[in-house]
């Protein structure tokens, strides 16, 4: 299910704030805590004021808890406190978390993952301010196309510097799902070409149509993480993906039709199989192979592989990287449908 966030933009300056704290266990003396490299500017927080809150003139505060990766990217953020509730402040803060970038924590000089807590404060514009526009953001876009690893490597500015980059773009969605009028919300490090590189890749994205929604009325924020050319592809080789964001799955009739006739002829009514597939740059699966089946040799392996080819993931990760060469493990449980059983709901 896609989530949408309506944002009203005001042409005034208001005070906004962010506080930062760590939630970490006891560490030894070599531990160096994380520190901010880039966070939403006051105008970005101001722009994210929820429309319902604006109509009621309510300020708000949200506390987020996030996993901070060794890249310094905030992931798996969740709302731990929201005041007041029900006005959209939590969703607005989660969208702003895409702009968080920190110098990662280190232990014995080596980057380590940790958790952080961040407070985002939203304050109302001065009295008398007028609403000048309203925007609806797609919080969890489903991409049909995105830049590949080769595209990212080719666009990487000045790789001889040996420095990675992180960018967040704010873009309007075209009627065909492409992106236009992209502006750079954050760029780290600045003035090294990563912002222009990200904007140059924006035309590689295509968002999936949303039934009943005019695509040209939508906006989206897109993160980019520029790994040094060649390094990400090598580290991704045969790496198993966890918690994949599935873009498409087999529908119920397709799944019901795949129960192996050989297994049915033997009187079996249930079976299991696990398939491993490689994720291609467009999110589709390839090189699928059965790893195990129970019972083996009666067709569950072939049935699982045929279904696995119908899966596809979002080709762009939440931290701004293309999927390529990673593998995914897909477990299947097959149950022979009874002729009297009700039809499966899609």
C-alpha positions in Angstrom: 0.0 0.0 0.0 1.4 3.4 -0.9 1.4 6.2 1.6 0.7 9.8 0.7 1.6 12.9 2.6 -0.1 16.2 1.8 2.2 19.2 2.4 1.2 22.8 2.4 4.0 25.3 1.6 4.0 28.8 3.1 6.1 31.7 1.9 7.3 32.8 5.3 10.1 32.0 7.7 9.2 30.1 10.9 11.4 28.7 13.6 11.9 25.0 13.4 14.3 22.7 15.2 16.0 19.4 15.5 17.7 17.8 18.5 19.9 14.8 18.3 20.7 12.1 20.9 22.0 8.6 20.9 20.5 5.4 22.2 23.6 3.2 22.7 24.7 0.7 25.2 27.8 1.2 27.4 30.8 1.5 25.1 34.5 1.4 25.8 36.8 4.4 25.6 37.6 3.9 21.9 33.9 4.7 21.0 33.4 7.9 19.1 29.7 8.9 18.7 28.1 9.9 15.4 27.8 13.5 14.5 25.6 15.4 11.9 26.9 15.9 8.4 23.5 17.0 6.8 20.0 17.4 8.1 16.9 19.1 6.9 17.2 22.8 6.6 14.6 25.0 8.5 12.9 25.7 5.2 12.6 21.9 4.5 11.0 21.3 8.0 8.8 24.3 7.4 7.7 22.9 4.0 6.8 19.6 5.7 4.2 21.1 8.0 1.2 18.8 7.6 -1.9 20.3 6.0 -4.3 19.3 8.8 -2.0 20.9 11.4 -1.8 24.0 9.3 -5.6 24.3 9.0 -5.8 24.0 12.8 -2.8 26.2 13.5 -1.1 23.5 15.6 2.6 23.1 16.2 4.0 19.6 16.8 7.0 17.6 17.9 8.1 14.1 16.8 10.8 11.8 18.2 12.3 9.3 15.8 14.4 6.3 16.5 16.6 5.1 13.6 19.3 2.6 12.8 22.4 4.4 11.8 24.4 2.4 9.2 28.1 2.4 8.8 27.5 4.7 5.8 26.0 7.3 8.2 22.5 6.8 6.7 19.4 6.7 8.9 17.4 3.6 8.2 14.3 1.7 9.7 13.2 4.9 11.4 10.1 4.7 13.6 8.0 7.2 15.5 8.4 6.8 19.2 6.7 9.9 20.3 4.3 12.3 18.4 2.6 15.3 19.9 -0.2 16.0 19.0 -1.2 12.7 17.4 -3.4 12.3 14.4 -2.4 15.5 12.5 0.4 14.0 10.3 3.5 15.1 12.2 4.8 11.6 12.4 4.6 10.9 8.7 6.1 14.3 7.9 9.1 13.5 10.2 9.6 10.1 8.6 9.8 11.7 5.2 12.3 14.2 6.5 14.5 11.4 7.8 15.6 10.7 4.2 17.7 13.8 4.4 19.6 12.6 7.5 23.2 11.9 7.0 25.7 11.6 9.8 29.4 10.7 10.3 29.0 7.1 11.6 30.0 6.1 15.1 33.3 4.3 15.3 34.9 1.8 17.7 38.6 1.2 17.6 38.6 3.5 14.5 36.1 1.2 12.6 32.6 2.4 11.7 29.9 0.6 13.6 26.1 0.6 13.5 24.2 2.2 16.3 20.8 3.6 17.0 20.0 7.3 17.2 17.0 9.3 18.5 16.2 12.6 16.8 13.5 15.1 17.7 11.9 17.1 14.9 10.0 20.2 16.0 7.4 21.8 13.7 6.2 25.3 14.5 3.5 27.3 12.8 4.3 30.3 10.5 3.7 33.7 11.9 0.0 34.8 12.1 -1.3 36.2 8.8 0.8 34.1 6.5 -1.0 32.9 3.4 -0.9 29.5 1.9 0.7 29.7 -1.6 0.7 26.1 -2.8 0.0 22.5 -1.7 1.9 19.4 -2.7 1.2 15.7 -2.2 4.2 13.4 -1.8 4.4 9.7 -2.4 6.1 8.4 0.7 6.8 4.8 -0.6 7.1 5.0 -4.4 7.0 1.9 -6.4 9.5 2.2 -9.2 9.2 0.4 -12.6 12.7 1.7 -13.6 15.6 3.3 -11.8 19.3 3.9 -12.5 21.5 0.8 -12.6 24.8 0.3 -10.8 26.5 1.0 -14.1 24.6 4.3 -14.4 25.7 5.3 -10.9 29.3 4.4 -11.6 29.3 6.3 -14.9 27.8 9.4 -13.2 30.2 9.4 -10.2 32.1 12.7 -10.2 35.8 12.7 -9.8 36.3 9.1 -8.5 40.0 9.8 -8.1 39.1 11.8 -4.9 38.1 8.5 -3.3 35.1 10.1 -1.6 31.5 8.8 -1.5 28.5 11.1 -1.7 24.9 11.3 -0.6 22.1 13.4 -2.2 18.4 13.8 -1.7 16.3 15.2 -4.6 12.9 16.7 -4.4 11.0 16.1 -7.8 7.7 16.5 -9.4 6.2 13.4 -11.0 5.3 13.5 -14.7 2.1 12.0 -16.1 4.1 9.0 -17.4 5.7 8.4 -14.1 9.0 10.0 -14.9 10.5 12.8 -12.8 11.0 16.5 -13.6 11.9 19.8 -12.0 14.2 18.1 -9.5 16.0 20.2 -6.9 18.7 19.2 -4.5 17.5 19.1 -0.9 20.8 17.9 0.6 24.3 17.1 -0.8 27.2 15.7 1.2 29.9 16.6 0.5 28.9 19.9 -1.1 30.4 21.3 -4.3 31.9 18.0 -5.4 29.4 17.3 -8.2 27.2 14.8 -6.5 24.1 17.0 -6.7 24.3 17.5 -10.5 25.2 13.8 -10.9 22.0 12.9 -9.1 19.9 15.3 -11.1 21.4 13.9 -14.3 20.2 10.4 -13.3 16.6 11.5 -12.4 15.3 10.8 -15.9 16.1 7.1 -15.4 13.3 6.8 -12.9 9.7 5.7 -13.7 7.1 5.4 -11.0 4.3 2.8 -11.3 0.8 4.2 -12.1 -1.4 4.7 -9.1 -5.1 3.9 -9.9 -7.4 6.8 -9.6 -4.6 9.3 -9.0 -3.3 12.0 -11.4 0.4 11.3 -11.5 1.3 14.9 -12.5 -0.1 16.1 -9.2 2.4 14.1 -7.1 5.9 14.9 -5.7 8.6 12.5 -4.4 11.9 12.7 -2.5 14.6 10.4 -3.9 17.8 9.6 -2.0 21.0 8.7 -3.8 24.1 7.1 -2.2 27.1 7.2 -4.5 29.5 4.3 -3.7 32.9 4.4 -5.2 32.7 2.9 -8.7 33.0 -0.9 -8.7 33.0 -1.4 -4.9 29.2 -1.7 -4.5 28.8 -4.2 -7.3 31.6 -6.4 -5.9 30.2 -6.4 -2.4 26.7 -7.2 -3.7 27.7 -10.3 -5.6 25.7 -13.2 -4.1 24.7 -11.2 -1.1 21.3 -12.3 0.2 18.7 -9.6 0.4 16.7 -9.4 3.6 13.1 -8.0 3.8 12.7 -7.3 0.1 10.3 -4.6 -0.9 8.2 -6.5 -3.4 6.9 -4.6 -6.4 4.9 -7.4 -7.9 3.9 -10.9 -6.8 2.0 -13.8 -8.5 -1.7 -13.4 -8.2 -3.9 -16.1 -6.5 -5.0 -17.9 -9.6 -1.4 -18.3 -10.8 -0.4 -19.7 -7.5 -3.3 -22.1 -7.3 -2.6 -23.5 -10.8 1.0 -24.5 -10.0 0.4 -27.4 -7.6 2.4 -30.2 -9.2 0.3 -32.9 -11.0 3.0 -35.5 -10.0 2.5 -34.7 -6.3 -1.2 -34.8 -6.7 -1.0 -38.2 -8.4 0.9 -39.5 -5.3 -1.9 -38.3 -3.0 0.0 -35.3 -1.6 -1.9 -32.2 -0.6 0.9 -30.0 0.6 4.5 -29.3 -0.1 7.3 -26.7 0.4 10.2 -25.4 -1.6 12.7 -22.5 -1.4 14.1 -20.7 -4.4 17.2 -18.4 -4.7 17.1 -15.8 -7.4 19.4 -12.9 -8.5 17.9 -9.5 -8.6 18.4 -7.6 -11.9 18.8 -3.8 -12.2 15.1 -3.4 -13.1 14.0 -5.3 -10.0 13.0 -8.6 -11.8 14.4 -12.0 -10.8 16.8 -14.1 -12.9 18.9 -17.2 -12.5 16.3 -18.7 -10.1 17.1 -22.2 -8.7 15.5 -24.4 -6.1 17.6 -24.8 -3.0 15.4 -27.3 -1.2 12.0 -29.0 -1.3 9.9 -31.1 0.9 9.2 -33.7 -0.3 11.8 -33.5 -3.1 11.5 -34.8 -6.6 7.8 -34.5 -7.1 7.6 -31.2 -8.9 7.6 -28.6 -6.0 11.1 -27.4 -7.1 9.9 -26.6 -10.7 6.6 -25.1 -9.5 8.5 -22.7 -7.1 10.9 -21.7 -9.8 8.1 -20.9 -12.2 6.4 -18.7 -9.6 9.7 -17.0 -8.5 10.1 -15.6 -12.1 6.9 -13.6 -11.5 8.4 -11.7 -8.5 10.0 -8.3 -8.7 11.3 -5.9 -6.1 11.5 -2.1 -6.1 14.8 -1.5 -8.0 15.8 1.4 -5.8 16.6 0.9 -2.1 15.4 3.2 0.8 19.0 4.4 1.3 19.5 5.4 -2.3 21.2 2.5 -4.0 20.2 0.4 -7.0 19.7 -3.3 -6.6 22.0 -5.4 -8.8 23.5 -8.9 -8.3 22.0 -9.3 -4.8 20.2 -12.6 -4.4 16.9 -13.2 -2.6 15.5 -16.3 -1.0 11.8 -17.0 -1.6 10.0 -19.7 0.4 6.9 -21.3 -1.0 4.2 -23.5 0.6 1.9 -25.3 -1.8 -1.5 -26.5 -0.8 -3.7 -28.4 -3.2 -7.0 -26.5 -3.3 -10.1 -28.5 -2.6 -12.8 -28.4 -5.4 -15.2 -27.2 -2.8 -13.0 -24.6 -1.3 -14.0 -20.9 -1.8 -12.1 -19.0 -4.5 -9.0 -17.3 -3.2 -9.2 -13.5 -2.9 -6.6 -11.5 -4.9 
